[in-house]
């Protein structure tokens, strides 16, 4: 995680840049220094509360904005992902042109990424994380976080494709071939660049055959042959169709 670069070096200029005195209880420089000290000691939950106090007592200073994203990072470090995500969403909404907003998108994606479980579980965190990383790549293609975000998009696409195949195989097993086919087609059209797309094409052929839609099965086999002529799934599809043809009276 490359979060610290945003905040290192701030303390040396903080006193000089401190906002005019307000009705706040304590000076901004003191509050921020204490928060940063807790952060340096890896006392992340205490640091999060301290950064929030900076924002509460000095809401119109530039350090309030910095403290907002810093508190989100601290909550991320203590695995309070939902609170971190909410903080980041507020930051993105009210500071869309801030220099650190690309990092906010990245950290939001990481919060969602950390909540992902196995492919057979609820895919919503994976979908949301993928969308957050895609949004980062679209809005900030030159961000230092975009390269890693795109790597995670690919990993998440494979995870989501695996989920669709797991559900599709269940439907296929119980004889609900239309529902199964919808899942396999989702892989083919939503995640076409994943390795799972080859299996999805083969499973779709199985469903077409079970539904008596042989022309569609053959079209899918031709597509598989064109895109991945040497794949094991293509060879299985060809054998399946040949067996079916040989079995005809």
N, C-alpha and C positions, 0 to 999 in steps of 0.2 A: 504494500500500500504506500502510495507516494503522497500522503496527505500533508506531512509535516512541512514540505517546502513552502506552502502558502503562508505559514506563520513564523518561520524562523527569521530572525533579523528584525522583527517588528519592535521588540522591546527597546532597542537602542534609540529609536526615533519616537517612541510613544509619548514621552513626557513633552517633547517639543511640539507635538501635533495635538496635544490634548485639547478637547473642546472647552469652551467657556464654562465656568462654574454654573451649576444648576442647583436645584433643591435636592439632589441626590445625597445619600448619606455619606458616601466615601468617594475619594478622587478616582477618576477613571484609570490612571496609571497604576494605582495600588490594586484595584480590582482585577485588572487584566494581568498584572504581574503574578498575583496569587493564583489565578486560574491557570496561567501558563506553567507555574511551578508545579501545581498538581498534575498537569499533563506530563511534564518532564519526568515526574516520579511514577508515571503510569497509574496514577490514581484517577482512573478515567471517569468513574461515576461522580466523584467529588469535583473533578475538573468540569464535567458537563454542567453541574449545578452552578459552579462559579462563573462559567462563561455565560450562562443564562442570566446571572445577576448583573453582569456587565451590560447585557442587552436591556435588562429591566431598568437599571438606574441611569443609563446613558443611551436612550433609544435612538437619538439622532446623530450619534457619532459614527464614523466609519468603522470603529472598533466593534460597535454593536452588530454590524453586518458580518464582520469577520468572526465574531464570537458565535453567531448563529450557526454558521457552517461548521465551526470547530466543535460546538456542542453536539452536533449531529454525528461527527466523526467519533467523539467519545462514546456516545450511545451505541454506535456500531461496534466499537471495541469491546463493550460489555454485553454484546449480543441482544441489546434491546432494539431490534431491527424495526419494529413497527413505529416506535417513537422517533427513531432516527429518520425513518422515511417520511413521516409527517412533517418533521422539521425541515427536511430538504425540499419537500413540495411547497411549503410556505416560502422558503428562500427563492425557489425557482419562479414562483408566481410573482413575488414582489421585486425581484432583482434580475429580470431576464437578460439584462445587458452587463451584468457584473462580470469582472474578469475571471471569477472562480465558478461561474455558473456551469461550465462544462464539467468541472469536477463534481458539482452537485448532482448532475445527471449520472455521472459515473458511480458515485457513491450510492445513489438511489438504486441503481442497477445491482450493485454489490449487496445491498441490504436484501433485495429480493432473491438474488442468487444464493445467498446463505440460507434461505428458507426452503430450498428445493429438496425434495426427498427422492425416492426411487421412481422409475417411469410408470409404475402401476398406481401411483398416488395422484392426488389432486395436481393437475398441471398448471393451475392458475399462476402460482409464483414464477414458474418457468416462462410462461407466456408474457407476464408483466415485466420480468427481467429482460427478456429478449427485446421487448418493445422499448424499454428504457435505454438499452444499449444502441438499438437502431436509431432512436431519436437523437442520441448523442452523436452518432456517426453522420446523420443527416444535417444536423444543425452546426456541428463543429468538426468538419472533416480533417482539419489540421490540428486538432487538440492532441496533446501528448497522451491522452487516455483512449483515443479512438482505436488505435491498433489493437490494444488488449480487448476493448469492447467488442470489436469485430470477431476476434478469436472466440469470445464467449458467445456471441451470436451463433456461430457455427456449432459450438458444443451444445447450446440450448436447442438449436434446430434438430440435432440428432436425438436429444432427449425427448423432445416433443413428438418427433416421428416415431420413436420407439413406443411412446405411450399410445399413439394412435394404432400402431400395429398390435399391441397387447390387447386393446379393447376390441379391435377388429377380429382378432383370432378368437376371442371369447364369443362374439356374436356368430362367427362362422361355426364354431363348435356346437352351439345350441340351435343352429339351423336358421338363424336370422340373416340371410345372405345379403339382403338389401342394406341393412344397417352396417354389416361388415364391409360391404363394398364402399359405402360412404366414407368409412374410416380410411380405407386403403387409398381411395381417391384423394383424400385430404393430404396424405403424405406425398402423393405424386404431384399435386398442384401447389401445395403450400411449402413443402420442403424438398423440392426436386433435386437439390444438390447434395443430399445426404446419402450415405451408403444404404440406409433403410429403404430408399426408393426402389431399389431392385427387388427386394423382398415384397414390397407393397404391390409392385406390378404382378409378380407371380401369384400372390394371394388374390388379387383382383381377377386374374384368369381363372383361378379355382372357383371363385364366386360366380363369374359369368357362366361357367360350365354348369354349376349347380342350378343356376336359374334358367338354363337352356338357351343362353344367349351366345351361341358358338361364334357368330361373326364378330361379336365384340371381343371374345376371348382371343380370336386369331389376330385382330387388330392390335390388341395389347401385346401379344407375343411378338408381332412385327416391330412395335415400338421398342420393346425390350431388346430385340435383336439389333436394331439400329443404334440404340444408345449405348448398350453394353454387350457387344457381340460375344465376348469371351467369359461372361460372368456365369457362375454356377447356377444362379436363379434363371437365367435365360436357357441354359441347357435343361434344367428341370422342366421349364415351361414347354420346351420343344418335345421332350419325351412324353410329357403328359398329353399333349395334343396328338402326338403320333399314336399313343396307346389308345386314345379315344377313337381315332380314325380306324385303327385296326380292329377295334371291338365292334364296329358297325357291321350288321348282317349283310 
